[in-house]
């Protein structure tokens, strides 16, 4: 994958994010007019989720008709393609529908089972993060762009540890409480944002006990290009394991060892 193609896909990711923002923000502001449905798995979906996914699917199909599409709300398309777009129209739907600004559209392009381009757009936070394989990770905050890197802290006792939900973490990893007790600071920041903060060097680890592919595919590349890592509980780099642990690399082995009691 050459530089020219990476830039081409990244530019298109910004177009997709712009289109998503135009749908999501008006819906977020007009909370009373949100149409909300409960899915069979007990989670919620809004009309904005569906509209964003439909819009991005149409844009991708128009620009790259041979590419695959894998979204949270719709059936897979062109599953046999080497290129696959993995989309979460609104990550953090539960917060979105209650007026919490911690939500984002997540866009990832996978090529031969590796994420090569990613985009995370959080318009209610005035922020956007993106990465292209071998080209670094970046953040835009109120249109000010900066390259981002993970921290160099190497001890849990000096680390800012983030997690999705304490009940879910303790259920999956009973030793999770040890990490909380050891950490310099711990906060429950669910969904995409924790992984973005690790990529920025604001936190040292984000622990996510329950995820789907669309929840972390874009974040996997962002953390990696910022110098960090995202793995499963066995320490294997993955965005398909049903859980995800990201860190600045320096404390990763300690986090894994504590969680798994190794």
Backbone bond lengths (Angstrom), bond angles and torsions (degrees), N, CA, C in turn:
res aa  C-N    CA-C-N  psi(-1)  N-CA   C-N-CA  omega(-1)  CA-C   N-CA-C  phi
1 X - - - 1.467 - - 1.528 109.11 -
2 X 1.324 117.55 110.71 1.453 120.19 -174.78 1.530 112.32 -85.46
3 X 1.332 114.73 169.24 1.463 120.95 -176.27 1.519 112.14 -60.14
4 X 1.332 116.80 -40.68 1.464 120.86 -178.39 1.529 110.72 -58.79
5 X 1.347 116.99 -45.28 1.452 120.09 -179.69 1.523 111.36 -67.86
6 X 1.323 117.55 -38.38 1.461 120.81 178.70 1.523 110.72 -60.00
7 X 1.334 115.90 -44.13 1.468 120.29 179.15 1.521 110.49 -66.27
8 X 1.327 116.72 -38.98 1.459 120.46 178.83 1.530 110.72 -60.17
9 X 1.307 116.37 -47.23 1.459 120.19 -179.17 1.524 111.35 -68.48
10 X 1.322 117.13 -37.15 1.460 120.30 -179.97 1.523 111.22 -66.38
11 X 1.316 116.59 -42.00 1.463 120.00 176.28 1.527 110.54 -59.20
12 X 1.322 115.78 -41.04 1.461 120.12 179.45 1.529 111.00 -67.63
13 X 1.322 116.81 -35.52 1.467 120.48 176.26 1.527 111.17 -60.18
14 X 1.310 117.02 -39.29 1.469 120.14 176.60 1.533 110.25 -63.85
15 X 1.322 117.15 -38.44 1.465 120.04 177.05 1.527 110.66 -63.38
16 X 1.323 115.95 -42.02 1.462 120.19 178.16 1.530 110.62 -63.03
17 X 1.325 116.13 -43.50 1.465 120.50 -179.96 1.522 111.38 -63.78
18 X 1.329 116.57 -40.15 1.471 120.31 177.69 1.526 110.88 -60.82
19 X 1.327 115.43 -42.23 1.467 120.13 179.75 1.532 110.66 -65.35
20 X 1.331 116.10 -40.88 1.462 120.55 179.12 1.525 110.96 -64.27
21 X 1.326 116.61 -43.58 1.475 120.94 -179.02 1.521 111.69 -60.67
22 X 1.323 116.52 -36.41 1.469 120.34 -178.65 1.527 111.70 -66.33
23 X 1.331 116.08 -24.21 1.462 120.06 177.66 1.527 110.61 -90.82
24 X 1.322 116.55 -44.12 1.469 120.27 -171.51 1.525 113.36 -71.37
25 X 1.327 117.95 -43.53 1.462 119.41 -173.68 1.536 113.97 -64.64
26 X 1.322 119.55 -46.01 1.472 118.27 176.87 1.536 111.97 -60.19
27 X 1.327 116.27 -37.63 1.462 119.80 178.64 1.517 110.98 -67.10
28 X 1.323 116.82 -37.71 1.461 121.24 179.59 1.529 110.85 -67.33
29 X 1.314 116.40 -41.68 1.468 120.85 -179.34 1.528 111.03 -67.12
30 X 1.332 116.06 -40.09 1.469 120.74 -178.60 1.528 109.70 -93.04
31 X 1.312 116.51 65.63 1.463 121.61 -175.53 1.529 113.48 -54.82
32 X 1.303 117.84 -39.98 1.453 121.35 -174.51 1.527 112.47 -65.88
33 X 1.322 116.07 -21.18 1.465 119.52 -177.18 1.525 113.10 -97.12
34 X 1.330 117.67 5.90 1.458 120.68 -179.36 1.529 110.92 -68.02
35 X 1.328 115.52 132.94 1.462 121.30 172.21 1.525 107.74 -96.55
36 X 1.335 116.47 119.96 1.463 121.76 -173.30 1.525 109.89 -122.04
37 X 1.335 115.83 135.00 1.458 121.50 175.78 1.527 109.49 -124.34
38 X 1.315 115.96 151.20 1.454 121.36 175.33 1.525 108.66 -100.65
39 X 1.333 116.21 126.54 1.457 121.00 -177.60 1.530 110.61 -83.97
40 X 1.317 115.77 170.32 1.463 120.47 -177.03 1.529 112.99 -64.07
41 X 1.332 116.78 -25.24 1.464 119.86 179.35 1.527 112.58 -85.86
42 X 1.334 116.70 3.09 1.456 120.89 178.04 1.520 114.44 92.97
43 X 1.332 117.33 -11.27 1.465 120.41 177.73 1.524 109.60 -82.87
44 X 1.339 115.66 171.89 1.456 120.50 -176.15 1.526 111.21 -112.95
45 X 1.316 114.56 154.56 1.452 121.36 175.07 1.527 107.71 -138.65
46 X 1.327 116.66 138.20 1.460 121.02 177.85 1.526 109.79 -105.18
47 X 1.314 114.87 167.11 1.458 119.31 176.60 1.519 110.70 -62.01
48 X 1.328 117.01 -31.26 1.467 120.61 178.14 1.524 111.24 -64.20
49 X 1.347 117.69 -40.22 1.473 121.02 176.00 1.527 109.79 -54.68
50 X 1.317 115.48 -50.16 1.465 120.55 -176.56 1.516 111.87 -65.69
51 X 1.324 116.66 -42.33 1.464 120.27 -178.59 1.525 111.26 -64.93
52 X 1.332 116.36 -41.67 1.469 119.71 179.93 1.518 110.15 -63.81
53 X 1.324 116.65 -47.07 1.463 118.96 -178.42 1.524 111.52 -62.75
54 X 1.314 117.14 -40.96 1.472 120.79 177.44 1.521 111.43 -62.71
55 X 1.344 116.43 -42.49 1.466 120.57 -179.33 1.526 111.21 -65.90
56 X 1.318 117.48 -46.04 1.463 120.35 -178.88 1.522 111.19 -67.51
57 X 1.320 116.59 -38.35 1.465 120.16 177.21 1.521 110.56 -60.88
58 X 1.317 117.33 -42.73 1.467 121.42 179.72 1.527 111.28 -65.66
59 X 1.329 117.02 -41.21 1.465 121.07 179.66 1.532 111.06 -65.54
60 X 1.313 116.26 -42.29 1.469 120.58 179.78 1.521 110.34 -66.53
61 X 1.325 116.79 -43.34 1.465 120.53 -179.42 1.526 111.37 -63.75
62 X 1.333 116.36 -34.94 1.462 120.47 178.92 1.525 111.60 -70.57
63 X 1.325 116.65 -40.03 1.468 121.74 -176.50 1.528 112.13 -83.24
64 X 1.330 116.23 -41.49 1.466 121.46 -176.70 1.532 109.30 -133.98
65 X 1.324 117.68 74.87 1.473 121.17 -173.64 1.526 115.03 -61.47
66 X 1.331 117.94 -21.75 1.464 119.75 -178.87 1.536 112.61 -88.21
67 X 1.339 117.42 -8.50 1.456 120.49 -177.53 1.525 111.64 -76.43
68 X 1.324 115.12 150.04 1.445 120.52 174.56 1.514 111.57 -79.48
69 X 1.327 115.82 161.97 1.466 121.87 -179.92 1.522 108.40 -138.92
70 X 1.334 115.40 128.79 1.462 121.66 -178.62 1.524 107.68 -134.01
71 X 1.328 116.42 99.72 1.452 121.16 -178.97 1.511 112.15 -112.11
72 X 1.322 115.90 163.26 1.463 120.11 -179.15 1.524 111.79 -68.98
73 X 1.315 117.87 -34.17 1.458 120.48 -169.27 1.521 114.79 -103.59
74 X 1.340 118.63 -9.53 1.464 120.21 -174.96 1.523 111.24 -129.15
75 X 1.330 115.21 168.85 1.462 121.29 179.56 1.533 110.63 -68.94
76 X 1.317 116.29 154.19 1.454 121.56 178.25 1.524 110.02 -69.72
77 X 1.351 115.80 149.14 1.459 121.02 177.61 1.528 108.88 -128.73
78 X 1.335 115.70 143.25 1.475 121.72 178.12 1.528 111.29 48.26
79 X 1.318 116.15 50.57 1.468 120.99 -174.79 1.521 113.09 -62.42
80 X 1.332 117.18 -21.16 1.462 120.81 -177.93 1.531 112.93 -82.62
81 X 1.323 118.14 -7.88 1.465 121.76 -176.79 1.530 111.81 -68.26
82 X 1.348 116.71 146.44 1.469 121.43 174.65 1.520 110.71 -67.09
83 X 1.337 116.61 -28.73 1.465 122.10 177.77 1.532 109.61 -98.62
84 X 1.317 116.14 132.44 1.463 120.26 179.63 1.526 109.41 -139.85
85 X 1.318 116.22 125.51 1.463 122.07 174.99 1.525 108.47 -89.88
86 X 1.321 116.39 126.02 1.462 122.25 -179.15 1.529 107.71 -113.17
87 X 1.323 116.22 117.71 1.462 121.53 -168.72 1.524 111.86 -124.73
88 X 1.308 116.07 131.82 1.460 122.20 165.64 1.527 105.73 -116.01
89 X 1.326 118.06 106.56 1.467 119.68 -172.86 1.524 113.88 -61.56
90 X 1.333 116.24 -41.80 1.465 120.70 173.07 1.524 107.98 -141.33
91 X 1.306 115.97 103.95 1.460 120.91 173.99 1.528 106.87 -84.19
92 X 1.326 116.13 120.45 1.461 120.07 -174.33 1.519 111.54 101.11
93 X 1.339 115.63 36.39 1.462 120.23 -176.74 1.532 112.27 -58.81
94 X 1.332 117.03 -39.40 1.469 119.34 -177.78 1.530 110.90 -61.40
95 X 1.324 117.23 -41.82 1.452 120.18 176.09 1.517 111.78 -69.43
96 X 1.330 115.71 -40.67 1.473 121.82 178.95 1.520 110.96 -54.09
97 X 1.335 116.33 -45.36 1.461 118.91 -174.42 1.531 112.93 -79.66
98 X 1.360 116.81 -5.31 1.462 120.55 175.33 1.524 112.59 -109.17
99 X 1.331 116.80 3.56 1.453 120.70 177.49 1.511 115.39 91.24
100 X 1.339 117.37 10.69 1.468 120.54 176.98 1.532 108.83 -83.59
101 X 1.332 118.62 132.12 1.465 120.58 -173.07 1.529 115.34 -80.88
102 X 1.318 117.97 3.04 1.474 120.53 -177.55 1.530 109.19 -89.96
103 X 1.314 115.70 82.52 1.456 123.47 176.97 1.530 108.15 -153.29
104 X 1.311 116.30 160.39 1.462 119.79 -176.07 1.521 110.83 -160.37
105 X 1.315 114.96 157.56 1.462 121.63 167.98 1.519 108.02 -92.57
106 X 1.329 116.58 126.67 1.461 122.32 -177.37 1.527 109.62 -109.92
107 X 1.325 115.84 126.99 1.463 122.13 -176.29 1.526 108.47 -129.43
108 X 1.323 116.63 125.72 1.462 120.61 178.11 1.522 109.27 -134.98
109 X 1.322 116.29 141.46 1.460 121.14 173.48 1.526 107.92 -112.80
110 X 1.313 114.77 120.33 1.468 121.69 179.68 1.526 109.29 -103.27
111 X 1.332 116.04 135.63 1.457 121.65 175.89 1.519 107.97 -128.72
112 X 1.320 115.97 120.09 1.464 120.98 -177.67 1.531 111.96 49.65
113 X 1.334 115.27 46.16 1.464 124.08 174.66 1.527 113.58 67.68
114 X 1.330 116.40 24.54 1.458 121.49 171.75 1.528 109.06 -131.46
115 X 1.324 116.64 135.36 1.458 120.15 178.09 1.523 108.51 -75.64
116 X 1.324 116.01 126.02 1.469 119.81 -177.09 1.526 112.71 -111.76
117 X 1.322 117.02 -19.93 1.459 121.36 179.05 1.517 108.78 -147.93
118 X 1.328 116.86 139.83 1.463 118.65 178.43 1.518 111.26 -144.83
119 X 1.330 114.90 153.64 1.451 122.73 -179.45 1.516 108.95 -143.96
120 X 1.304 116.74 133.29 1.460 123.34 175.96 1.515 107.11 -127.34
121 X 1.328 117.28 114.84 1.460 120.77 -176.83 1.520 110.17 -116.27
122 X 1.328 116.02 118.61 1.468 122.95 -178.86 1.531 108.76 -122.04
123 X 1.323 118.02 77.67 1.468 120.63 -172.59 1.518 114.24 -63.49
124 X 1.337 118.34 -30.10 1.464 119.95 179.27 1.524 111.70 -69.68
125 X 1.338 116.74 -20.30 1.465 122.18 175.06 1.523 111.38 -96.67
126 X 1.333 117.15 -1.60 1.461 120.97 -177.69 1.517 112.47 66.29
127 X 1.342 116.34 26.95 1.465 120.25 -171.92 1.524 112.15 -131.48
128 X 1.321 113.96 152.23 1.456 122.27 174.41 1.529 108.22 -147.83
129 X 1.331 116.40 137.89 1.466 122.01 178.79 1.525 108.10 -124.05
130 X 1.332 117.46 146.93 1.452 119.88 177.53 1.530 110.94 -154.26
131 X 1.323 114.08 162.34 1.468 120.22 179.62 1.520 108.91 -156.38
132 X 1.331 115.26 151.55 1.458 122.46 170.74 1.523 106.69 -130.33
133 X 1.308 116.85 141.27 1.457 121.20 -174.55 1.525 111.31 -55.84
134 X 1.328 115.25 126.64 1.475 124.41 -179.98 1.531 113.60 69.80
135 X 1.332 117.61 16.46 1.464 120.71 -179.45 1.522 112.93 -128.15
136 X 1.333 118.09 11.57 1.453 120.43 174.50 1.520 114.22 87.03
137 X 1.334 114.16 176.41 1.466 122.19 -178.88 1.520 109.34 -122.45
138 X 1.330 116.04 146.03 1.459 121.00 -173.89 1.527 111.24 -139.23
139 X 1.336 114.30 157.36 1.456 121.01 175.73 1.519 109.11 -134.33
140 X 1.327 114.26 141.79 1.454 120.80 171.11 1.520 107.83 -117.09
141 X 1.331 115.88 122.33 1.459 121.36 176.36 1.521 107.79 -120.96
142 X 1.319 115.35 113.52 1.465 121.24 -175.75 1.526 110.88 50.33
143 X 1.352 113.58 43.75 1.464 124.74 174.23 1.527 113.97 73.49
144 X 1.335 118.32 7.09 1.468 121.97 172.82 1.526 108.45 -95.13
145 X 1.321 117.38 116.23 1.458 122.44 -172.89 1.533 110.68 -96.55
146 X 1.323 115.93 135.65 1.461 120.61 176.86 1.525 109.79 -143.54
147 X 1.328 115.71 148.14 1.459 120.49 173.61 1.519 108.04 -78.16
148 X 1.316 117.31 141.66 1.461 120.49 -176.97 1.519 111.29 -118.21
149 X 1.333 115.30 150.87 1.460 122.63 178.91 1.518 109.74 -143.63
150 X 1.323 115.85 151.65 1.453 120.69 177.76 1.527 110.27 -72.39
151 X 1.331 115.44 166.31 1.462 121.02 179.08 1.526 110.76 -78.79
152 X 1.309 115.90 174.45 1.467 121.44 179.07 1.530 111.93 -113.28
153 X 1.315 117.68 9.73 1.472 121.21 179.83 1.524 109.72 -63.06
154 X 1.318 117.41 135.79 1.466 121.04 -172.26 1.531 114.52 -120.35
155 X 1.326 117.45 3.20 1.463 120.34 179.59 1.536 109.99 -122.65
156 X 1.323 116.34 137.33 1.464 120.05 177.33 1.525 110.52 -60.21
157 X 1.314 116.46 -34.90 1.466 120.88 -178.03 1.525 113.01 -65.80
158 X 1.338 116.59 -14.81 1.465 121.24 178.04 1.528 111.58 -110.80
159 X 1.322 116.03 8.59 1.463 121.12 -169.77 1.518 114.12 -102.25
160 X 1.313 113.60 150.11 1.458 123.91 171.88 1.529 105.84 -95.96
161 X 1.328 117.67 110.51 1.458 123.11 -174.95 1.529 109.54 -105.90
162 X 1.321 116.14 129.57 1.461 122.36 178.92 1.523 109.71 -114.65
163 X 1.320 116.00 155.14 1.465 119.96 -179.38 1.523 109.28 -155.35
164 X 1.337 116.01 161.60 1.457 120.48 -177.15 1.519 111.81 -76.80
165 X 1.328 117.32 -55.91 1.459 121.61 -179.74 1.506 109.51 -152.49
166 X 1.313 117.09 133.01 1.458 119.78 -174.00 1.525 111.68 -66.34
167 X 1.334 118.48 -37.33 1.461 120.71 179.88 1.531 111.02 -64.59
168 X 1.332 115.71 -44.81 1.461 119.75 -179.29 1.525 111.52 -66.14
169 X 1.336 116.39 -40.02 1.466 120.23 179.26 1.523 111.21 -64.63
170 X 1.320 116.94 -44.61 1.464 120.53 -179.25 1.520 111.55 -67.36
171 X 1.324 116.80 -33.35 1.462 119.73 178.20 1.518 110.91 -66.16
172 X 1.322 117.21 -41.16 1.464 120.90 -178.79 1.530 111.42 -80.69
173 X 1.336 116.05 -40.00 1.466 120.89 -176.76 1.536 109.44 -130.57
174 X 1.309 119.20 90.60 1.473 121.15 -179.54 1.529 113.59 -55.17
175 X 1.345 116.92 -26.49 1.462 120.46 -179.98 1.531 112.26 -79.74
176 X 1.326 116.54 0.14 1.461 120.82 178.62 1.529 111.33 -57.41
177 X 1.327 116.75 -32.54 1.462 120.61 -179.59 1.526 111.84 -60.07
178 X 1.328 116.72 -31.28 1.468 120.73 178.52 1.528 110.08 -62.45
179 X 1.341 116.10 -41.60 1.460 120.17 179.23 1.522 110.41 -63.78
180 X 1.324 116.76 -42.66 1.463 120.22 178.21 1.524 110.81 -60.79
181 X 1.311 115.77 -41.22 1.467 120.06 -178.90 1.520 112.09 -67.82
182 X 1.329 116.54 -32.23 1.462 121.16 -176.47 1.523 112.78 -84.64
183 X 1.341 116.91 -26.94 1.463 121.08 -170.22 1.522 112.60 -65.17
184 X 1.331 114.64 146.41 1.462 120.31 173.43 1.528 110.06 -63.46
185 X 1.348 115.17 -39.77 1.456 120.87 -179.77 1.521 107.88 -153.78
186 X 1.327 117.13 138.63 1.464 120.53 178.94 1.526 109.49 -134.25
187 X 1.346 114.21 140.89 1.446 120.72 -178.69 1.531 110.28 -145.58
188 X 1.340 116.20 141.95 1.451 121.07 176.23 1.521 110.74 -91.39
189 X 1.316 116.26 95.41 1.474 122.26 178.54 1.521 107.58 -117.60
190 X 1.318 116.07 97.19 1.447 119.85 -173.04 1.515 115.03 -73.78
191 X 1.325 112.48 171.62 1.453 122.15 172.94 1.536 112.56 65.22
192 X 1.325 116.58 -150.98 1.464 122.76 -169.69 1.524 113.94 -63.24
193 X 1.338 117.64 -33.37 1.462 121.71 -164.91 1.525 113.10 -61.95
194 X 1.321 116.79 -37.48 1.463 119.11 -179.71 1.515 112.38 -58.76
195 X 1.330 116.81 -42.47 1.461 120.66 179.91 1.530 110.84 -67.77
196 X 1.333 116.42 -36.88 1.469 120.01 176.64 1.531 110.78 -63.62
197 X 1.322 116.57 -39.47 1.464 120.48 -179.94 1.526 111.38 -68.05
198 X 1.330 116.86 -32.14 1.470 119.38 173.22 1.528 109.49 -64.73
199 X 1.333 116.59 -44.86 1.468 120.90 179.35 1.521 112.01 -60.92
200 X 1.334 116.74 -32.71 1.469 121.42 179.73 1.523 113.06 -79.07
201 X 1.319 118.20 -13.96 1.456 120.97 -175.17 1.513 113.29 85.87
202 X 1.329 117.39 9.77 1.467 121.78 178.33 1.521 110.35 -76.83
203 X 1.329 116.24 -34.84 1.467 122.78 177.93 1.517 108.67 -130.12
204 X 1.327 115.40 162.40 1.464 120.13 -176.80 1.524 113.69 -98.55
205 X 1.341 117.80 -25.01 1.456 119.62 179.36 1.519 110.72 -153.90
206 X 1.325 115.70 146.56 1.459 123.60 172.44 1.523 107.12 -124.98
207 X 1.329 115.98 126.01 1.459 121.96 -175.35 1.522 108.67 -114.00
208 X 1.333 116.43 117.81 1.464 123.78 -171.74 1.532 109.09 -123.93
209 X 1.323 119.79 102.25 1.467 120.99 -172.93 1.521 115.86 -78.33
210 X 1.336 117.85 -21.99 1.465 120.83 -177.73 1.524 108.99 -137.86
211 X 1.333 117.27 111.67 1.468 120.90 178.35 1.524 110.24 -142.42
212 X 1.316 114.88 157.73 1.462 122.35 168.81 1.524 108.52 -106.61
213 X 1.321 116.39 168.57 1.464 120.61 -177.53 1.522 111.23 -56.28
214 X 1.329 116.89 -44.04 1.471 119.78 -176.77 1.529 112.62 -67.86
215 X 1.347 116.75 -18.74 1.464 120.53 178.47 1.527 112.95 -72.81
216 X 1.333 117.35 -29.07 1.469 119.11 -169.99 1.526 115.54 -131.03
217 X 1.334 118.83 -4.22 1.469 119.61 -178.27 1.525 111.25 -58.39
218 X 1.317 117.83 -48.70 1.470 121.06 179.77 1.522 111.32 -65.82
219 X 1.318 116.52 -36.48 1.462 121.72 -177.58 1.521 111.82 -71.43
220 X 1.321 116.76 -31.16 1.468 121.60 179.91 1.524 110.63 -57.64
221 X 1.328 116.59 -47.72 1.467 120.07 179.72 1.520 111.16 -69.75
222 X 1.317 118.05 -40.70 1.462 120.92 -179.09 1.529 110.75 -58.13
223 X 1.319 116.60 -49.54 1.469 120.53 -179.64 1.527 110.71 -62.81
224 X 1.319 115.90 -42.93 1.465 120.10 -179.27 1.528 112.15 -63.22
225 X 1.330 116.83 -45.58 1.465 120.59 -178.58 1.530 112.03 -70.19
226 X 1.325 116.55 -19.20 1.472 120.26 175.67 1.526 111.46 -85.52
227 X 1.331 116.84 -0.11 1.464 121.33 177.99 1.507 114.57 101.04
228 X 1.330 117.09 2.83 1.455 121.01 -179.28 1.508 112.20 -100.17
229 X 1.317 116.18 -161.68 1.453 120.80 179.00 1.516 109.95 -148.63
230 X 1.322 116.01 151.47 1.463 122.72 171.98 1.524 107.46 -128.52
231 X 1.325 116.16 124.58 1.453 120.66 -178.41 1.524 110.48 -135.84
232 X 1.338 114.84 176.67 1.454 119.86 168.22 1.528 108.67 -89.59
233 X 1.320 117.95 -174.27 1.454 121.06 -175.35 1.531 113.46 -69.18
234 X 1.335 116.13 -12.44 1.468 120.45 176.87 1.525 112.04 -91.18
235 X 1.330 116.02 -0.77 1.456 120.04 179.92 1.513 113.70 84.59
236 X 1.335 117.45 11.21 1.463 121.98 179.77 1.526 109.35 -92.25
237 X 1.322 117.49 128.39 1.454 120.92 179.86 1.522 110.05 -58.96
238 X 1.326 116.36 125.66 1.454 119.60 -173.69 1.523 111.32 -164.65
239 X 1.332 115.23 148.61 1.464 121.71 168.52 1.534 109.38 -127.21
240 X 1.340 116.04 16.39 1.461 121.54 -175.77 1.524 113.13 -125.49
241 X 1.321 118.00 16.44 1.468 121.06 -172.81 1.524 114.37 -93.58
242 X 1.324 117.80 -4.00 1.456 120.25 -178.53 1.512 113.59 85.36
243 X 1.320 116.94 -2.22 1.469 123.71 172.21 1.521 106.51 -154.17
244 X 1.326 116.98 164.11 1.464 119.69 -176.78 1.520 110.47 -152.09
245 X 1.332 114.92 137.19 1.459 121.92 176.55 1.516 107.06 -126.29
246 X 1.318 116.90 114.92 1.460 120.25 177.94 1.523 109.15 -110.57
247 X 1.329 114.99 151.93 1.463 119.16 179.28 1.521 109.94 -159.95
248 X 1.319 114.13 178.74 1.462 120.90 178.21 1.527 112.20 -82.15
249 X 1.303 118.81 9.44 1.474 127.89 -175.86 1.519 111.99 79.66
250 X 1.329 117.72 -41.06 1.464 121.09 -172.82 1.525 112.91 -63.88
251 X 1.335 116.74 -31.55 1.475 119.02 179.95 1.532 111.98 -108.07
252 X 1.324 117.10 4.69 1.464 119.52 -170.19 1.527 113.00 -60.35
253 X 1.310 116.34 -47.84 1.470 119.12 -177.59 1.521 111.24 -62.07
254 X 1.320 117.25 -33.77 1.466 120.97 178.83 1.531 110.78 -69.65
255 X 1.325 116.82 -40.09 1.460 121.08 178.09 1.530 110.13 -63.33
256 X 1.331 116.26 -49.06 1.468 121.14 -179.49 1.522 111.11 -60.79
257 X 1.321 115.96 -46.58 1.465 120.01 -177.90 1.523 111.63 -62.15
258 X 1.315 116.87 -38.69 1.464 120.29 -179.50 1.526 110.96 -70.91
259 X 1.319 117.16 -45.10 1.461 120.73 -179.24 1.525 112.13 -61.72
260 X 1.325 116.21 -41.04 1.463 120.74 -174.08 1.522 112.94 -97.24
261 X 1.339 115.93 0.46 1.471 121.44 177.44 1.525 112.29 61.65
262 X 1.337 115.62 37.55 1.468 120.01 178.85 1.523 111.68 -95.53
